[in-house]
Amino acid sequence: MLQDRHPEIERLARIGRTRLANTPTPLLHAPALAARLGRGVEISVKADAWTGLGLGGNKVRKVEYELDPARLTGVTHLITAGGPHSNHCRVTAAAAAHLGLGCSLVINGEPEDPARGNPRLHRLLGARIVTIADAADRTRGMAEEARRIDSAGGKALVIPIGASTARGALGYVHSLVEVHDQYHEASGPDAAPPWIFVSSSSGGTLAGLIVGCAILGWRATLVGVSPDEPAPTVRRKATELAEAAADLLDNTGDDDRPGSLQLTERVEEMGQAVLATSDFVGPGYGHDTPAGEEAIALFGALAGVILDPVYTGKTAAAMIAWIREGRVPKGAHAILLHTGGHPALFR
Ligand SMILES: Cc1ncc(COP(=O)(O)O)c(C=O)c1O
């Protein structure tokens, strides 16, 4: 059993979470796309767009840990913040509705059209929208909203932006363990570790993958592809969160079996090996790029996988470019972690 081999997995199982995600998500092989690229690199997609709740995506696994039942006692409302097209806000609003809680979303900036994309879904999920002028005011906006709920006799739980906390990152340890098992089931126990490309912004998703690899001792090459910030920032955020998440697994239980104490060191080592790129951002966050559009077209027509223009399309563009350039070598296997974001296709 995985738990017997890795005490951290047992510790993870003891950390409270509210199950919301439809998992395991499948690992989809994409041979026609690999053949079109013609570089002798196998391609698969980890379909975390299909985690289900509120149209799925990576935020569902992260929010599960934010909603530890012990933290929900007496809670009447969830509060979070983001931009008008935030996938995290959508999933938080869906979780609140699912649990019978109220939800306030502190949104910076007016959406171009509140009847389209995520802004439409935020409203459809019953969230109260509090519009603020600037992203810098998000924390203050959430605190004010919490006070308002409190003075009306309620109790709010604030979920930090992107659910990119040490706790939230734990959700991605599960995804990594799934990928590991599915990959070896499909490619054999001796298959060389794959390259895993993932969109990385607030860093929690990549952080969970780092921790998962460190726990399993799996030397997958992790590539964080930025949708916005410079590569060193993306890498720093993810590695810091990974170290904080590892601390939770080192200190949570009363189980002192040997091996678990070195997790933080193994996470540091894995973090140093992480690659990051911001070469595919283009003119900026949310702006379409030709490489992203090509990637979306290729994955759609040759793998039946629908990507989004803000996150996964640019991640797939990085993966395709690195395969074409030979940076992902012939004979390797490249996995795109599909983190969702479909509503942005309908902005
Ligand atoms: C669809 C999608 N993919 C990837 C990411 C990046 O994930 P993280 O913030 O955990 O780095 C986000 C974050 O907003 C997202 O919405």
The ligand as an SDF file (V2000), in Angstrom:
LIG
                    3D

 16 16  0  0  0  0  0  0  0  0999 V2000
   -7.4600   27.4090  -15.0300 C   0  0  0  0  0  0  0  0  0  0  0  0
   -6.3070   27.7240  -14.1480 C   0  0  0  0  0  0  0  0  0  0  0  0
   -5.1360   27.0840  -14.3540 N   0  0  0  0  0  0  0  0  0  0  0  0
   -4.0640   27.3370  -13.5880 C   0  0  0  0  0  0  0  0  0  0  0  0
   -4.0940   28.2760  -12.5840 C   0  0  0  0  0  0  0  0  0  0  0  0
   -2.8690   28.5260  -11.7750 C   0  0  0  0  0  0  0  0  0  0  0  0
   -2.9200   27.7960  -10.5930 O   0  0  0  0  0  0  0  0  0  0  0  0
   -2.1340   28.3140   -9.3090 P   0  0  0  0  0  0  0  0  0  0  0  0
   -2.7620   29.6040   -8.9150 O   0  0  0  0  0  0  0  0  0  0  0  0
   -2.3240   27.2350   -8.3060 O   0  0  0  0  0  0  0  0  0  0  0  0
   -0.7160   28.5130   -9.6780 O   0  0  0  0  0  0  0  0  0  0  0  0
   -5.2820   28.9840  -12.3180 C   0  0  0  0  0  0  0  0  0  0  0  0
   -5.3130   30.0110  -11.2730 C   0  0  0  0  0  0  0  0  0  0  0  0
   -6.0540   30.9300  -11.2720 O   0  0  0  0  0  0  0  0  0  0  0  0
   -6.4220   28.6850  -13.1170 C   0  0  0  0  0  0  0  0  0  0  0  0
   -7.5860   29.3140  -12.9040 O   0  0  0  0  0  0  0  0  0  0  0  0
  1  2  1  0
  2  3  1  0
  2 15  2  0
  3  4  2  0
  4  5  1  0
  5  6  1  0
  5 12  2  0
  6  7  1  0
  7  8  1  0
  8  9  2  0
  8 10  1  0
  8 11  1  0
 12 13  1  0
 12 15  1  0
 13 14  2  0
 15 16  1  0
M  END
$$$$
